[in-house]
Amino acid sequence: MVQHLIDDAVSVLQRYLPSSVRIRESHEQSLPTIHMDPNQKLTLALVELHAALEAGRAG
């Protein structure tokens, strides 16, 4: 699907989010993953994505 967007010249971020079981646990506890486990792989990926998006807005 992503490749199809790229082929159609749609702007696609190069950062991808990994799948995680921790998200389900986060939803069950109504607690953001960053509060449950700040060093978890998906949490770090989300923080990096946010930083990249903010950098794009500032630049």
N, CA, C and O atoms as a Tinker XYZ file with bonds, in Angstrom:
   236  protein
     1  N      0.821000   -1.182000    0.000000    73     2
     2  CA     0.000000    0.000000    0.000000    64     1     3
     3  C      0.875000    1.260000    0.000000    63     2     4     5
     4  O      0.624000    2.195000   -0.760000    81     3
     5  N      1.893000    1.276000    0.849000    73     3     6
     6  CA     2.765000    2.441000    0.918000    64     5     7
     7  C      3.487000    2.637000   -0.416000    63     6     8     9
     8  O      3.611000    3.761000   -0.903000    81     7
     9  N      3.953000    1.553000   -0.992000    73     7    10
    10  CA     4.648000    1.665000   -2.278000    64     9    11
    11  C      3.725000    2.235000   -3.353000    63    10    12    13
    12  O      4.170000    2.993000   -4.214000    81    11
    13  N      2.445000    1.873000   -3.305000    73    11    14
    14  CA     1.484000    2.398000   -4.272000    64    13    15
    15  C      1.379000    3.922000   -4.122000    63    14    16    17
    16  O      1.319000    4.636000   -5.123000    81    15
    17  N      1.357000    4.417000   -2.897000    73    15    18
    18  CA     1.312000    5.860000   -2.676000    64    17    19
    19  C      2.568000    6.530000   -3.216000    63    18    20    21
    20  O      2.501000    7.574000   -3.864000    81    19
    21  N      3.713000    5.915000   -2.940000    73    19    22
    22  CA     4.979000    6.459000   -3.442000    64    21    23
    23  C      4.978000    6.481000   -4.960000    63    22    24    25
    24  O      5.400000    7.465000   -5.568000    81    23
    25  N      4.505000    5.398000   -5.581000    73    23    26
    26  CA     4.431000    5.326000   -7.047000    64    25    27
    27  C      3.529000    6.408000   -7.618000    63    26    28    29
    28  O      3.750000    6.881000   -8.733000    81    27
    29  N      2.505000    6.805000   -6.854000    73    27    30
    30  CA     1.584000    7.848000   -7.290000    64    29    31
    31  C      2.066000    9.251000   -6.913000    63    30    32    33
    32  O      1.323000   10.226000   -7.029000    81    31
    33  N      3.320000    9.336000   -6.461000    73    31    34
    34  CA     3.949000   10.613000   -6.106000    64    33    35
    35  C      3.282000   11.305000   -4.915000    63    34    36    37
    36  O      3.293000   12.531000   -4.812000    81    35
    37  N      2.710000   10.512000   -4.031000    73    35    38
    38  CA     2.150000   11.058000   -2.800000    64    37    39
    39  C      3.283000   11.159000   -1.789000    63    38    40    41
    40  O      4.083000   10.232000   -1.659000    81    39
    41  N      3.357000   12.270000   -1.077000    73    39    42
    42  CA     4.412000   12.464000   -0.087000    64    41    43
    43  C      4.176000   11.506000    1.090000    63    42    44    45
    44  O      3.119000   11.525000    1.722000    81    43
    45  N      5.180000   10.674000    1.367000    73    43    46
    46  CA     5.083000    9.670000    2.423000    64    45    47
    47  C      6.273000    9.835000    3.360000    63    46    48    49
    48  O      7.415000    9.952000    2.914000    81    47
    49  N      5.996000    9.843000    4.656000    73    47    50
    50  CA     7.090000    9.917000    5.630000    64    49    51
    51  C      7.927000    8.654000    5.560000    63    50    52    53
    52  O      7.404000    7.570000    5.299000    81    51
    53  N      9.215000    8.789000    5.792000    73    51    54
    54  CA    10.102000    7.633000    5.754000    64    53    55
    55  C     10.175000    6.913000    7.101000    63    54    56    57
    56  O     10.844000    5.885000    7.208000    81    55
    57  N      9.520000    7.417000    8.101000    73    55    58
    58  CA     9.503000    6.757000    9.408000    64    57    59
    59  C      8.278000    5.851000    9.470000    63    58    60    61
    60  O      7.165000    6.255000    9.133000    81    59
    61  N      8.512000    4.626000    9.905000    73    59    62
    62  CA     7.423000    3.660000   10.017000    64    61    63
    63  C      7.300000    3.210000   11.461000    63    62    64    65
    64  O      8.299000    3.120000   12.174000    81    63
    65  N      6.083000    2.927000   11.894000    73    63    66
    66  CA     5.844000    2.511000   13.274000    64    65    67
    67  C      5.755000    0.992000   13.354000    63    66    68    69
    68  O      5.031000    0.368000   12.578000    81    67
    69  N      6.488000    0.398000   14.288000    73    67    70
    70  CA     6.425000   -1.054000   14.453000    64    69    71
    71  C      5.130000   -1.461000   15.142000    63    70    72    73
    72  O      4.515000   -0.647000   15.831000    81    71
    73  N      4.711000   -2.698000   14.965000    73    71    74
    74  CA     3.530000   -3.188000   15.674000    64    73    75
    75  C      3.899000   -3.463000   17.123000    63    74    76    77
    76  O      5.070000   -3.675000   17.439000    81    75
    77  N      2.903000   -3.459000   18.006000    73    75    78
    78  CA     3.197000   -3.634000   19.418000    64    77    79
    79  C      1.996000   -4.165000   20.178000    63    78    80    81
    80  O      0.863000   -3.741000   19.951000    81    79
    81  N      2.255000   -5.091000   21.073000    73    79    82
    82  CA     1.212000   -5.595000   21.976000    64    81    83
    83  C      0.973000   -4.581000   23.084000    63    82    84    85
    84  O     -0.110000   -4.534000   23.668000    81    83
    85  N      1.973000   -3.779000   23.371000    73    83    86
    86  CA     1.864000   -2.791000   24.449000    64    85    87
    87  C      0.739000   -1.783000   24.191000    63    86    88    89
    88  O      0.186000   -1.225000   25.139000    81    87
    89  N      0.402000   -1.548000   22.956000    73    87    90
    90  CA    -0.687000   -0.618000   22.651000    64    89    91
    91  C     -2.003000   -1.145000   23.213000    63    90    92    93
    92  O     -2.774000   -0.387000   23.802000    81    91
    93  N     -2.262000   -2.431000   23.036000    73    91    94
    94  CA    -3.482000   -3.025000   23.581000    64    93    95
    95  C     -3.490000   -2.875000   25.099000    63    94    96    97
    96  O     -4.516000   -2.525000   25.684000    81    95
    97  N     -2.369000   -3.133000   25.730000    73    95    98
    98  CA    -2.273000   -2.986000   27.185000    64    97    99
    99  C     -2.500000   -1.532000   27.584000    63    98   100   101
   100  O     -3.155000   -1.254000   28.588000    81    99
   101  N     -1.967000   -0.624000   26.808000    73    99   102
   102  CA    -2.148000    0.797000   27.065000    64   101   103
   103  C     -3.623000    1.184000   26.989000    63   102   104   105
   104  O     -4.123000    1.928000   27.832000    81   103
   105  N     -4.318000    0.667000   25.963000    73   103   106
   106  CA    -5.756000    0.952000   25.822000    64   105   107
   107  C     -6.541000    0.363000   26.986000    63   106   108   109
   108  O     -7.449000    1.003000   27.516000    81   107
   109  N     -6.195000   -0.843000   27.377000    73   107   110
   110  CA    -6.902000   -1.501000   28.482000    64   109   111
   111  C     -6.755000   -0.715000   29.789000    63   110   112   113
   112  O     -7.687000   -0.655000   30.590000    81   111
   113  N     -5.596000   -0.122000   29.993000    73   111   114
   114  CA    -5.337000    0.627000   31.221000    64   113   115
   115  C     -5.655000    2.115000   31.087000    63   114   116   117
   116  O     -5.511000    2.870000   32.048000    81   115
   117  N     -6.085000    2.536000   29.903000    73   115   118
   118  CA    -6.363000    3.954000   29.618000    64   117   119
   119  C     -5.176000    4.828000   30.020000    63   118   120   121
   120  O     -5.329000    5.863000   30.669000    81   119
   121  N     -3.991000    4.377000   29.614000    73   119   122
   122  CA    -2.762000    5.068000   29.961000    64   121   123
   123  C     -1.870000    5.124000   28.722000    63   122   124   125
   124  O     -1.613000    4.091000   28.103000    81   123
   125  N     -1.393000    6.316000   28.351000    73   123   126
   126  CA    -0.522000    6.407000   27.180000    64   125   127
   127  C      0.723000    5.534000   27.336000    63   126   128   129
   128  O      1.251000    5.393000   28.439000    81   127
   129  N      1.181000    4.957000   26.250000    73   127   130
   130  CA     2.339000    4.064000   26.309000    64   129   131
   131  C      3.573000    4.755000   26.861000    63   130   132   133
   132  O      4.406000    4.110000   27.498000    81   131
   133  N      3.704000    6.050000   26.630000    73   131   134
   134  CA     4.886000    6.753000   27.119000    64   133   135
   135  C      4.939000    6.749000   28.648000    63   134   136   137
   136  O      6.020000    6.834000   29.231000    81   135
   137  N      3.773000    6.649000   29.301000    73   135   138
   138  CA     3.731000    6.578000   30.762000    64   137   139
   139  C      3.925000    5.148000   31.254000    63   138   140   141
   140  O      4.422000    4.933000   32.360000    81   139
   141  N      3.540000    4.186000   30.449000    73   139   142
   142  CA     3.699000    2.781000   30.837000    64   141   143
   143  C      5.153000    2.341000   30.707000    63   142   144   145
   144  O      5.694000    1.697000   31.607000    81   143
   145  N      5.782000    2.687000   29.589000    73   143   146
   146  CA     7.132000    2.221000   29.302000    64   145   147
   147  C      7.798000    3.192000   28.334000    63   146   148   149
   148  O      7.732000    3.004000   27.120000    81   147
   149  N      8.442000    4.235000   28.871000    73   147   150
   150  CA     9.016000    5.267000   28.008000    64   149   151
   151  C     10.126000    4.778000   27.078000    63   150   152   153
   152  O     10.449000    5.457000   26.103000    81   151
   153  N     10.707000    3.632000   27.355000    73   151   154
   154  CA    11.788000    3.114000   26.518000    64   153   155
   155  C     11.338000    1.990000   25.600000    63   154   156   157
   156  O     12.170000    1.328000   24.980000    81   155
   157  N     10.036000    1.767000   25.505000    73   155   158
   158  CA     9.493000    0.716000   24.652000    64   157   159
   159  C      9.678000    1.120000   23.196000    63   158   160   161
   160  O      9.605000    2.303000   22.865000    81   159
   161  N      9.915000    0.155000   22.333000    73   159   162
   162  CA    10.248000    0.411000   20.927000    64   161   163
   163  C      9.218000    1.301000   20.218000    63   162   164   165
   164  O      9.599000    2.244000   19.524000    81   163
   165  N      7.942000    1.017000   20.380000    73   163   166
   166  CA     6.914000    1.814000   19.708000    64   165   167
   167  C      6.841000    3.218000   20.297000    63   166   168   169
   168  O      6.661000    4.191000   19.564000    81   167
   169  N      6.979000    3.328000   21.613000    73   167   170
   170  CA     6.962000    4.645000   22.244000    64   169   171
   171  C      8.083000    5.510000   21.685000    63   170   172   173
   172  O      7.866000    6.677000   21.359000    81   171
   173  N      9.274000    4.945000   21.573000    73   171   174
   174  CA    10.408000    5.695000   21.025000    64   173   175
   175  C     10.168000    6.072000   19.570000    63   174   176   177
   176  O     10.544000    7.163000   19.144000    81   175
   177  N      9.549000    5.187000   18.810000    73   175   178
   178  CA     9.241000    5.476000   17.409000    64   177   179
   179  C      8.231000    6.622000   17.305000    63   178   180   181
   180  O      8.345000    7.470000   16.420000    81   179
   181  N      7.258000    6.648000   18.194000    73   179   182
   182  CA     6.265000    7.731000   18.185000    64   181   183
   183  C      6.907000    9.066000   18.560000    63   182   184   185
   184  O      6.580000   10.100000   17.979000    81   183
   185  N      7.815000    9.042000   19.525000    73   183   186
   186  CA     8.525000   10.264000   19.917000    64   185   187
   187  C      9.364000   10.776000   18.745000    63   186   188   189
   188  O      9.387000   11.976000   18.473000    81   187
   189  N     10.057000    9.860000   18.048000    73   187   190
   190  CA    10.854000   10.254000   16.878000    64   189   191
   191  C      9.973000   10.811000   15.767000    63   190   192   193
   192  O     10.335000   11.796000   15.123000    81   191
   193  N      8.815000   10.188000   15.537000    73   191   194
   194  CA     7.893000   10.685000   14.520000    64   193   195
   195  C      7.408000   12.085000   14.863000    63   194   196   197
   196  O      7.361000   12.960000   13.999000    81   195
   197  N      7.047000   12.297000   16.119000    73   195   198
   198  CA     6.598000   13.627000   16.552000    64   197   199
   199  C      7.687000   14.662000   16.322000    63   198   200   201
   200  O      7.420000   15.753000   15.817000    81   199
   201  N      8.921000   14.318000   16.694000    73   199   202
   202  CA    10.043000   15.252000   16.494000    64   201   203
   203  C     10.228000   15.571000   15.019000    63   202   204   205
   204  O     10.467000   16.725000   14.662000    81   203
   205  N     10.122000   14.570000   14.161000    73   203   206
   206  CA    10.285000   14.799000   12.723000    64   205   207
   207  C      9.173000   15.695000   12.188000    63   206   208   209
   208  O      9.426000   16.583000   11.374000    81   207
   209  N      7.960000   15.466000   12.637000    73   207   210
   210  CA     6.837000   16.296000   12.175000    64   209   211
   211  C      7.001000   17.744000   12.654000    63   210   212   213
   212  O      6.756000   18.687000   11.901000    81   211
   213  N      7.411000   17.905000   13.894000    73   211   214
   214  CA     7.630000   19.254000   14.421000    64   213   215
   215  C      8.770000   19.955000   13.679000    63   214   216   217
   216  O      8.679000   21.147000   13.387000    81   215
   217  N      9.835000   19.225000   13.376000    73   215   218
   218  CA    10.953000   19.806000   12.630000    64   217   219
   219  C     10.494000   20.252000   11.244000    63   218   220   221
   220  O     10.938000   21.283000   10.738000    81   219
   221  N      9.608000   19.477000   10.636000    73   219   222
   222  CA     9.075000   19.832000    9.323000    64   221   223
   223  C      8.236000   21.081000    9.362000    63   222   224   225
   224  O      8.246000   21.875000    8.422000    81   223
   225  N      7.508000   21.262000   10.447000    73   223   226
   226  CA     6.692000   22.482000   10.601000    64   225   227
   227  C      7.555000   23.700000   10.823000    63   226   228   229
   228  O      7.247000   24.786000   10.334000    81   227
   229  N      8.641000   23.523000   11.564000    73   227   230
   230  CA     9.516000   24.655000   11.885000    64   229   231
   231  C     10.377000   25.042000   10.684000    63   230   232   233
   232  O     10.784000   26.195000   10.539000    81   231
   233  N     10.650000   24.041000    9.815000    73   231   234
   234  CA    11.550000   24.326000    8.688000    64   233   235
   235  C     10.786000   24.699000    7.512000    63   234   236
   236  O     11.365000   24.976000    6.462000    81   235
